[in-house]
C-alpha cells in the first residue's frame, strides 16, 4: 500500500513555483492563497487538485479556509510561503523600511502557523531581507518561530547550486517541531548554462506574438532540456516576446555577450537624464556558457537573448527559472512575465522539499 503524500498549503502562492517544486518532491499542496487574480488563473491551470483562494491574506481566517479545502488542522504537515518581496529587494531602496506594509506580511504567515501548528514551516524571500532595517525583520522571523515552539534554521541559497540555470539568491527559513540535522548542508549540483537551458527553443523575432511553436530541434538535447521537455510533445507554449521599438533594438545591436548599457553609444541613450545611474542589468545580454543573472522585472532588467536582438520570451525566462515546458502561464504578456519573474525556481523548491520529507519520515 502506497503511503499518502504529505499535505501542505501555500499562503503566497503566486503562479505556483514553490508549490510545483514541493509537489515534485512528494507533497500534496491542497490549498493555495493568492491575491492576484491573473496569477491565480495560472496557479489553478497547473494544479488541478489544489483549491485556489483569491484573496488578501490579511482577511483570511486560517481555520475556515482550511475547512473549505476539505482539510482538518491535523492534516497539515507543511505551511509554506514567500511573502511579496518588493519591499525587501536591494533594487527597491525607497521601500526597504518597516513602514512599507509589504515588509510585514511575514506576520500574516505566522498567524497561520500559530493557528494550524504544522509539523514544518518554510518561509522564503529575497536575500535582501537579511539586512533590512539592520536585520530586524530577520530576527523578528526567528523570534516568531521560536515563540510558537519551532526550531528555526535559515540560510541563503543560490538557485544555481540546485541545478537551476540562474544565479538567484533566496533566504530560506525552515521551522521544525523537533530539533534535527542541518537542512542546508547538501552537495551542490553542477552549474547549468544558458546554452544548455535554451538553445533547443524556437528561434524568435522581436515582438513575437505566436504563442505555440515547434522546438528548434529534437535531438542532441542537454540533460536539462530533456528534463524540461518531459511529457510535453512536439510544440511549446508561451513564446511571446515584448515588441521593442527601433531605438531599443538598435541599442541591443551594440551589446556583446555579457555586456550592458555601457556598451551603447551615448547618442542612443539621449532619453536617459543620467545614464550613469543605470544599474548593471539594464540592457544586459546573457552569456551562452554561464548561468543567467537573476530573472526579475522585465522592464527594469531588460535581459537580452545571447544572440538575437530581442528580450527574452516568457518560455525562455521560465526555462531559466526551471519551470517544465508543460507548465502553462496564463493572462496578458506583462502578467505572464511577472508571474515567471516573481516565482521560486521549482528545482530549488523540489530539493528543499525532499529534505523536509526525509525529516518527516524520520520523526
N, C-alpha and C positions, 0 to 999 in steps of 0.2 A: 504493500500500500504506500503510495507517494504522500509524503508529508505536505500539508498545506503550506503555501508560501507565507512568509511573514507579512503582516499588514502594516501599511504606512499611510500617512496623509501629508500633503504638501500645502503649506499655508500661503506661499507667494509663488504660485506655480508657473507663471509666465507662459511660454509656449511649450514647456514640458521637458527641457533638457535634463534637469535634475531627476524628475520622475521617471523619464525614459531610461536613463542610465541605471537607476536603482532597480527598475523592473527587470533589466537585463541581468542584474546581479542575483535576482531571485525574490525581490519584494513585490508585493501586490499593492500598488498605490491606489487605494479605493476612493480617495477624496482629494480634489484639488480646488483651492480657492484662489481666484484671480480677479483683480479689479478691472482690467482692460478687456472689453468685450471682444475685440479683434483677436487678442492673444488667446482668449478662452475658446474661440472657434477652432484655432489650430490645436489647442490642448485636447479638446474633445475629439477632433478628427483623428488624432493619432493614439488616443487612449479610450477605446470604445467602452471599456468596463469601468471607467472612472466616473464618479459623479462630480460634475464641474459646477461650482457655485461662483457666479459672477457678482462680486460684492467687495466693498471696502471692508477689510479685515476688522477694523475697529468696531463695526456694528454687528459682527457675527458672534453668536453665542456658541461656545465650544460644544457644550452638551447637546444642544438642539441640532447643530449642523452634522455632528457625528451620527445622531439618531436618524437624520434624514437620509444618510447614506447606508442605512441598514446595519449600523455598527453599534457595539457597546464599548464603553470606555476600556474594558478589559481586553478587547480585541486588538487594540492599537499597540504595536511594538515600537513604532518609529514615527516621530514627528520631524519633518524637515522643512527648511525654508531659507530663502535668500531674500531678505527684505530689499526693496528697491535701493540701488547703490549710488544713485546720482549724488546724494549728499556726502558720501564718503570718498568719491573719486578724486584723485590727485589733480585731474584736469578741471575740476569744478571748485576753484578756490573760494568763490563768493559764498558758497553754501556749506563749506566744511566747518560748521559750528553747531552747537547744540540747540540753537534757535530754529533750525530747519526741522520741520516735523518728520521729514524723511529719515532723519538721523535718530529717531526714537522708535521706529517700528519694531525693533528687536524686543521692545517691551510687550507688544502685542503677541509676539512669538511666545514669550514666556508666560503670558496669560493663558495660552492654550496648554503649555506644558504643565502649569500648575493644576489646571482642572483635570486634564486627561492622564497625567502621570505615565507617559510611555516608558518602556524599558530603556530606550535610547532616544536622544535628540541629536539632530545635525543642523547646524546653522552655518551658512557660508556667505561670504561677501567679498568685495574687492579688498586688496591688501592695504589700501589707504585707511581702512578702519583702524588699523593698528595704532596709527599716530594721531587720529582725530582727537582734538581737544586734549593733547598731551597724554593720550592713552586712556582717557576717562571712559570712553564707550567700551573699549576692550575690557577694562576692569569691571565695568557695570555688567557685562555679559557673564564674566567669570563668577562674579558675586551672585548674580541671579540664579545661575545653575547650581551653585553650592548651597544657596539658601533653600532650594527645592529638593535637596538631597542627592545631587548628582556629582560624580567625579568628572571634571571637565578637562579635556585635553584640547590644545589648539596648535595650529602650525600654519605656515604659509606655503602652499603647494603650487608648483608650476605645472600647468597642464601638459607642457612638453614632456615632462617626466612620466606621464601616464599614457604615452603613445598618441597624444593629440598633436597635430602638425601646427602648433601655435605656442608662442611664448606668452602665457597668460597666467598671472599670479592671482590666487584667491586665498583668503584667510578662511580656515575651516575650524569649527568648534564641534567636538563630539562629547556629549554628556552621557554617562552610563550610571546605572544604579549601583553597580558593583565595580570596584577598582580592578583594572585589567592592564594588559600589556600596552605598550606604545603603539597606537594605530598608525603612526606616520613613519615608522622605520621599515620601509619597503624598498626592494630593489627597483631601481629606475628602469624604465623602458628605453629602448633605442630611439633616438630622435627620428621623426618622420618629416621629410622635407615638403615644401610646397609642390615640387615636381611630382613626388610620389603620391601626393594627395589629389592633384588637379589635372594632370596632363592627358587624362582619358576623357575629360568632359567636352561638351560641344564647343566648337570654335564660334565665338560670338562677335557681334559688332556693337559699337556704342549705341545704346538705346534699344537693344533687342527687346521685342515685345512678344515673341513667340514663347509660350510657356513650356510646351512639351517638345523635346527634340531627341534625336538619336545620339548616343555616345559617339565620340570621335574615333574610337577603336574598341575592339572586343578581345584583343589578345595582348600578351606581354604586359599584363597588369601587375602593379606592385601589390604586396600583401595587404596594404592599407586599402587600396582601391577595391580589391576583392572583398574585403570586409564590408566596405561601404555599399557595394553593389549587390550584396547577397539578397536573394529573393526579390529583386527589383525588375527583372525583364530587360528589354532592349531599348527602352526610352526612359527619359528622366524629366522631371518637372522642376519648376521654379528657376528657369533660366533667364528671368527678367533682369535687365540692366538699366540703370538710370541713363536718361538721354542727356548728355552733356553738350553745352554749346560749343561753337567753333573755337572760341578763345580758350576754353578749358582743354579741349582736345589738343590744341596747338601747344599748350603748356606740357601736356603729357609727353609729347614727342621729344622734348628736351631732357627728359629724366631717364637716366640709365638705371640698371639693376641696383637696388639699394640706395638710390638717390631720392631726393625730396625737393621741396620748393626752392631750395638754394640753387638747384641746377637750372631754374627757369630764368631767362633773361629779364632784366628789370623792366623793360618796356612792356612785357606781357603781364606784369604784376601791378599795373598802374591803378587798379581799383582797390588795392590794399593801402590804407592810410599809412601803415607802418609794417611792412612785410617782415622786418627783423623780429617782430613779436610772434610770428607763426611758430607753432610747435613742430617737432621733428616728423610727426606722422602726417602732416598736410602734404598732399601730393607725393606720397611715398610709394615707390614701385617695389613690389615684393621681389625677393630673390628666389630663383628656382630651387637652389640647392641648400636652403636653410629653412627651418620652420618659419611660419608667418609671425609678424608682430601682432599685437592684440587686435582682434576684431571688435570694433566698438562703433559708435555713432558714425554712420556712413557719410554724413555731411561734414562732420568735424574732422574726421581722419582721412577720408578720400584716398583709400588704398587703391593702387593701380595694378592691373594684371601684369605678370612678369614680362610679357612680350607685346600684348595687344594694347592699343591706345584707348583704354576704357577703364571704368571702375569694375569692381567685382560683381558678378551675378549673385543673386540670392543663394543659388545652389553652391557656388564656389565658396562663399562665406560659410555656408552650412557644413560643407566638407571640412573646412579648416577648423570648425567647431566640433567635428566628429559626429554630426548627425548622419545617420544612414540615408541612402538615396530614397528609400521608401517613406521617409518622414516628410510629410507634405505641409508646407506653410501656406496659410490662407490669408485673404484680405488684400488690400491695396499694396502696391510696391513698397511705399515707405514703411508701412506697418510690418510687412514681411522682413524687411531689412532690420528693423529694430527688434523684432522677435528673435532673430538669429543673434544679433549683437548682444542682447541682454542675457542670453542663455548661459547656463552652466554647461560646459562640454560633457556630453553623455559618457564618454570614455573615462573621464575623471570621476564622475559620479558612480559609474559601474565599479571601478576599482575600490573606492571607498565603501560602497555597498557590500562588496564581497567580504571586506574586513569586518564590517559590522555584523553580517550574518554569521561569520565564524565565531564572533564573540557571543551572539545569541545562542548558538548551538552549544557552546561550552558552558554557559551558565544555566 
